[in-house]
Amino acid sequence: MMRGRIALLPLVALLLLAPLAPAPALAQWCTGEAIQASSRADTIYVHHIQAPKNCCSILVIDLETEGFIANFYETEFEPFCTCTCCFNLRYYGAGFAPGHYIVRVWDGFGNLIGETEVDVLGSGTQPFAGGVDKGECLEPGVVDDPPGSERRLTSWGKLRTLYW
């Protein structure tokens, strides 16, 4: 009897800790993830297409610059829930000096998500991060119907996001 209990304990511990482990398969829901950037005056606008983020988290954008490299950091904070969605994120950094910039986007753990380049024509001197628009959940399988029409749910994940 004791032997069965010992073997069961690691299995129970594994099952209890499993939800705490990251789920890399969730990121595969977001096909076409990409980083785009544009500029106007001293401002760089970043568009993170199909970004896999927690459905309920608060997203904060930080900006660090090194010469003509603009590093944007996307960090998620509580509240968290048990679903992940694909979002089209939009945010900006303003106050850039004129020049050709490499724009790099990192997650909150320091992993590079992607990079692109953009020319800035403005006359800023001290860059700072601006607001972020997280957009709506755009999970594959969800049909984006025209405004005013009833949205059709075609995947369990979307239904889950409505109730968690």
N, C-alpha and C positions, 0 to 999 in steps of 0.2 A: 504494500500500500504506500509506503513512504516513497518508493521510487517513482510512482505515478504522480505524486504531489510535487516532487522536485522538478520533473519534466514539465508540469503544467505551469509552474510559477514563471519561468522565462517566457512562455507563450502568452500568459496573461499580461506580463510586464510589456512585452512587445506590442500587444494590442492596445494597451493604455497609452503608450508613447507614440504610436503610429500617427495619430492626428497632429502631433507636434512637428513631425518631419515635413520638410517642404515637398510639394507634389509637382515635380517637373512636368508631368503629363498635362497639367492644366494650361501651361503656356502654349501647348500645341493647338489649343482651341483657337488661338488668335493667329490666323493665317494672314500673311502680308504685313507683318510688323515692320515698320520703317520709321526713320527719322528724317524729317524735312525741315528746312529753315529758310526764312526770307528776312529781309531787312527794310526798314524805312527810317530815314534820318539816323539817330544814334541807337535804334532799337533792333534787337534780333528777336524774331518770332519763331518759336519752335513748335512743330506739330509732330507729336508721337502717335503714329497711326497704329491701331490695333494693339494697344498696350495692355498686357495682362496684369490686372490689378485686382485687389480684394474689392468686392462689391460695396462694402460699407466703410472702408477706411477713409481717413482724411489724408489728402496728398499735399505735401509741402515741397516746394522747389527752392533749392539753394543754388547759388552761383559763385564759382571761383574762377578767376582769370589768371593766366600765365602768358604774358605777352599777347600774342594774337590767337590764343587758344581760350575758348569759353567752355568751361566745364559746368554743365547743369546736372544737379543731383535730384532725382525723384525719390522721396522718402515717404513711406506710408506710416501713419500713426493710427492708434485705436480711435474709434471702435472697429473691431474686425468681426466679420461673420464667416460662415462656412461656405462661401462661394467666391468664384473668381469670374470676372467679366473682361471682355475686350473693350477698351475705351479709346476714343480718339481724343488725346490730351492736347491742349493748347496752352502755352504760357510764353512769357517773354522775359528778356533781360534788356534793360535800358541803360543809357549813359556810356556807350562805347565810343572810343576814339575811331577816326576813320582808318580803314584797313581791310585786309582780307583775313577772315577769321575761320579757324577750324572749330566747329561746334561739336562737342562731345556730350552725350547723354549717358549718365550712370544711374544705376539703381542705388537704393539706400545702403547696400552692402558693399559698394565700391566696385561692382561689376559693370563693365562697359556694355551698354545696350546697343549703341551705334553712333556714327558720326557723319557729318556732312560739312560743307564749306559755304560761306556766304561773304559778300562784300558789304561793308558798312560805310556809308558816306557822311554820317553825322559828325558832330563835334563834341561828343561827351568826354568826360575825363574820369568818372568814377562809376563803373558798372554796378548794377544792383538787379536782383531778381524781382519780377513782377508777379501778378496774380496767375492763377491756374484755373482752367475750365476742364473739368473731368468728363463732361459730356454724358451721354447715355450708354447703357450696356449694349454692346454690339456683338453679342456672341454669335458665332456661325450657326445657322439654322433659324435665326430670327429674321423675319422679313420686315424691312423698313417700309411700311405702307405710307401713302401720302398723308399729310396732316389732316386730322379730322376723321380718319377712318379707324375702325377698330383693329388693333394690332393682333396678328395671329401668332400664337405661341406654337413653335414647332419643335421645341426641345425641352427636356426636363430641367436643364440648367436655368433657362430663362424663367420658368415657373418658380423654381426654387428662389431666385433672386427677388421675386415679388413678395415672398412670405418669410424671409429670414431677416 
